[in-house]
Amino acid sequence: MAEAKFRLLALGTHPVPYMAPIFRRMAKHPRLELEVAYCTLRGAERGYDPEFGTEVEWDVPLLDGYEWKLVPNKGSGTEGFWGLNNPGLKKIIREGNFDAVFSFLGYARASFWIAQRAAKQARAAFLFGADATTLEPRDGRVWKKWFKRITWPHIFRLADQVLVPSSGTRDLMRSLGIPEDRITLTPYSVDNDWWMAQASRVDRAAERRKLGLREQEMAVLFCAKLQPWKRPMDLLKAFAKANVPESKLVFAGEGPERAELEAEAARVGIAGRVIFLGFVNQSLLPAVYTIADLMVLPSSYEPFAVVVNEAMCCGCPVMASDQVGAARDLILPVAPDFVFPARNVDALAKKLDVAVKDRKRLAQLKEAAVLHITTWSPERNIEATIQAMEIAVGRLRGSWRSEAR
């Protein structure tokens, strides 16, 4: 008997580089009939990104290879609850004959609740999740933590299946009392094949020369927005404190902390050893990861961090704080000693000193990183999503439709 084929609607706030390759694969999957509905086209269309502090339009295809539509946004377009208000979702869901609706919108948006209610009325399984690994808010406000502790168990019980991108988020959902059989781990993944192929084409020596890196110099990379919670200043201070000879620090990213970082580099006398690349678009990132000998992500708040996936695909070992969600699933299995306490500059400086001086081990970790990231793939993500739909639709309807579409 042929396996069930599911009609799936995926809801996104806007097109993003890491999801487009997964949607393309889903569109070709024999068990899926996929449609994607976007609430805005931010990223696919040029626009100002307040966190990068610059005009941004991704230079990789975000809308090719799958069926999508734009649902008009009646909201303000800001980050608040009414920033996304897409009433047209009701008609799409009610008339679409979908088996499941997978929401990436987030419960803090009006459109999430529009979709949730419409899915219930249409008897379509409603799947959603979170990427958080802790209840601690980014801004440290205590009331938010307690608000989440009270409301999240009720919110996530609305899901016919909760989809989590990491083992840390899975444990968080368990701690909130979500039953084990209602949680599915769908690994947070990038297009591994694309990243590996692009990295293989990079002339590492030539790219390093462009940045003024000498042959024997080690390059330590920070690749993220220069935001306070990403803690780029911790890395700069740790790099200065370690003072490893024949090494440079490279910042790939833009944001409000750049001027302060430049001033601090000058103050501690390492301005000549720090390179600021500014915003780097997607197609150029494989070269950035490939020229680096080590990437460091010292964030104090980081639900996952797909830059870890990207770097590992390009053979770049990664060191990260214990608040980076990807650390548990992607870094600890490769290099357990490469995880350090967030906000601890001294601990980071010591680890940098040891890591950068051990060139032989870093070379070995390049291979180990590539090998491990192949287990955290888009294919695994999609198969887990299908399993989640089987559970959710079966629970909702008692069985699922298996007729040919």
LUMTI-656190 format. One line per 8 residues: their letters; for each residue x negated, y negated, z negated of C-alpha. Coordinates in steps of 0.05 Angstrom, whole numbers. Each point is the difference from the previous one (the first is absolute). Example, Ala and Ser with C-alpha at 12.3 -4.5 7.8 and 13.67 -1.06 7.14 Angstrom:
<atoms>
as	-246 90 -156  -27 -69 13
</atoms>
This chain:
<atoms>
maeakfrl	0 0 0  -27 -69 19  -20 -44 -58  43 -61 -16  -13 -64 38  11 -62 -40  24 -68 24  -40 -50 -42
lalgthpv	4 -75 -7  -62 -33 -30  8 -70 -28  -60 -47 -3  -8 -71 -23  -47 -11 60  -48 39 45  -64 21 -35
pymapifr	-63 32 29  -1 62 -44  73 20 14  2 -10 75  -43 63 15  44 41 -47  63 -24 35  -31 18 68
rmakhprl	-14 71 -25  70 5 -30  30 -21 67  -33 61 33  15 49 -56  47 56 23  39 -3 -65  12 -75 -1
elevayct	42 -50 38  -28 -66 -25  25 -72 2  -35 -57 -36  35 -64 -22  -43 -61 -19  25 -58 -41  -52 -47 30
lrgaergy	-56 6 52  -54 -32 -44  -68 27 20  23 20 70  11 -74 12  -51 -52 -17  15 -36 -66  -32 -30 -61
dpefgtev	-18 49 -55  -5 -37 -67  -43 53 -32  -52 1 56  7 -75 6  0 3 75  41 15 62  5 75 9
ewdvplld	22 45 57  -25 72 -1  -39 18 62  21 73 2  67 24 29  54 1 -54  64 9 41  -21 51 53
gyewklvp	18 73 3  65 2 -40  71 -28 2  9 -62 -41  47 -59 -8  -2 -67 -36  57 -13 -48  13 -75 -6
nkgsgteg	-20 -28 -68  50 -48 -31  -46 -10 -59  -52 -54 -15  -60 41 22  -34 -12 -67  -23 53 -50  62 -6 -44
fwglnnpg	61 45 -4  37 -38 54  -62 -6 45  25 62 37  75 1 11  15 43 61  75 14 -1  -5 32 69
lkkiireg	-29 62 -34  70 19 -22  25 10 71  -63 37 22  3 49 -58  75 11 1  4 13 75  -68 33 11
nfdavfsf	18 71 -22  -65 5 -38  -18 59 -44  -46 -43 -41  -21 -72 -11  -72 -12 -23  -8 -69 -31  -67 -36 -5
lgyarasf	36 -64 -21  -8 1 -76  56 -9 -50  -17 -74 -12  30 -18 68  73 -10 16  -6 42 63  -20 61 -41
wiaqraak	68 -1 -35  37 -12 65  -33 62 28  10 42 -62  75 -14 -2  8 12 75  -37 66 -4  44 24 -57
qaraaflf	63 -18 39  -28 36 62  -20 61 -41  -71 -7 24  -56 20 -48  -34 -62 -27  -75 8 -11  -46 -51 -31
gadattle	-56 -5 -50  -56 -44 -26  -76 -2 3  -11 -24 -72  -40 45 -47  16 -40 -63  55 -45 -27  -50 -55 -12
prdgrvwk	17 -61 44  -53 -35 42  8 -65 -39  -4 34 -68  68 -26 -25  23 47 -55  74 -10 13  -7 28 70
kwfkritw	-29 65 -27  59 10 -47  49 -20 54  -29 55 45  1 51 -56  74 -13 -11  23 -8 73  -45 45 41
phifrlad	29 67 -25  69 -24 23  -25 -29 66  -40 61 22  56 47 -18  38 -33 57  -47 34 49  22 66 28
qvlvpssg	-75 14 0  -56 -44 -28  -60 -4 47  -67 -15 -33  -66 -14 36  -48 24 -54  -6 47 -59  -3 -60 -46
trdlmrsl	68 -24 23  27 70 -7  -22 1 -73  32 -68 -11  67 25 27  -4 61 -45  -12 -46 -60  63 -38 18
gipedrit	40 64 -5  10 12 75  9 75 9  -57 37 33  44 26 56  19 -71 20  -72 -22 12  -40 13 64
ltpysvdn	-73 -20 10  -7 -31 69  -74 -18 3  -16 -73 15  -38 9 65  -29 -37 59  -11 22 72  -61 42 -17
dwwmaqas	-12 19 73  -2 -73 23  -47 -22 -56  -48 57 11  0 -9 75  -13 -75 -5  -55 11 -52  -34 51 45
rvdraaer	-7 -54 55  -33 -52 -45  -73 -15 12  -18 -7 -73  -69 -29 11  26 -52 49  58 -21 -46  -47 -7 -59
rklglreq	-47 -44 40  59 -46 16  7 -12 -75  -74 -10 -11  -8 66 -38  -69 29 5  -9 74 13  -16 18 -72
emavlfca	51 -46 -33  59 32 -35  68 -32 13  51 -1 -56  70 -16 26  62 -32 -29  59 6 48  65 -32 -24
klqpwkrp	35 -66 -9  -40 -46 -45  54 -1 -54  -10 -4 -76  28 70 -14  -48 30 52  -56 -25 -46  -51 -18 55
mdllkafa	-36 -43 -52  -14 61 -42  -36 32 58  -41 -62 15  -21 -6 -73  -16 74 -4  -40 -3 64  -40 -59 -27
kanvpesk	-10 35 -67  -23 66 32  -48 -40 45  -16 60 42  -55 -18 50  10 7 75  76 -6 -5  54 -49 21
lvfagegp	73 -10 -19  51 -8 55  70 -28 -11  51 17 54  64 -37 -14  28 -69 -12  38 -31 -58  1 -53 -55
eraeleae	-61 26 -37  -49 -11 57  -24 -70 -20  -11 23 -71  -39 61 23  -44 -42 45  -13 -48 -58  -17 56 -48
aarvgiag	-47 33 50  -38 -65 5  0 -11 -75  -31 68 -15  -50 -6 57  25 55 47  34 -42 54  -51 26 51
rviflgfv	19 72 -17  76 -9 7  37 1 67  71 -26 8  34 27 63  68 -32 -13  63 34 27  -17 61 41
nqsllpav	54 28 46  16 73 5  -38 18 63  -65 -28 -30  4 35 -67  -30 67 22  -65 -36 15  1 -35 -68
ytiadlmv	9 66 -37  -53 34 42  -54 -51 -14  12 6 -75  -36 50 -45  51 -7 -56  67 -34 -8  22 -25 -69
lpssyepf	71 -17 -21  2 -28 -71  74 -17 -4  36 -6 -66  66 13 36  2 45 62  58 49 9  -38 39 53
avvvneam	-47 -36 49  -1 29 70  -67 -35 12  -28 60 -38  29 47 53  -27 -44 56  -70 -4 -29  -4 75 -12
ccgcpvma	23 15 71  -59 -43 23  -49 38 -44  -7 -55 -52  -3 24 -73  46 -38 -47  -8 -23 -72  62 -27 -35
sdqvgaar	30 -20 -66  44 47 -40  60 -45 18  -5 16 74  54 52 16  -42 34 54  -57 13 -49  33 62 -29
dlilpvap	19 34 65  -56 -23 46  -62 -22 -39  -2 46 -61  -1 64 42  -61 -27 38  -39 -40 -52  29 1 -71
dfvfparn	-54 -48 -24  21 -53 50  61 -20 -41  -11 -54 -53  42 -38 -51  35 -61 31  -26 -68 -23  -64 31 -27
vdalakkl	-55 -37 39  -56 33 -40  26 71 16  6 -18 73  -70 -30 2  -30 64 -28  37 44 49  -21 -45 58
dvavkdrk	-72 3 -22  0 76 -1  41 9 63  -36 -48 46  -69 26 -20  20 72 15  1 -4 76  -3 75 9
rlaqlkea	64 11 -41  37 -56 36  -17 34 66  28 65 -26  63 -35 -25  14 -27 69  12 71 25  39 19 -63
avlhittw	45 -61 8  18 18 72  13 73 -19  46 -17 -57  41 -53 36  20 51 53  43 33 -55  38 -66 -10
sperniea	29 -8 69  61 -27 37  20 71 18  3 18 -73  41 -62 -14  50 16 54  9 73 -20  11 -22 -73
tiqameia	52 -51 24  37 55 38  -1 44 -62  29 -58 -40  56 -8 50  16 74 -2  7 -3 -75  39 -66 -1
vgrlrgsw	48 16 57  11 70 -26  16 -27 -69  46 -53 28  39 42 49  -11 71 -23  -34 14 67  -31 -39 57
rsear	19 -5 72  -42 43 46  34 -11 67  -42 -25 58  -2 -75 7
</atoms>
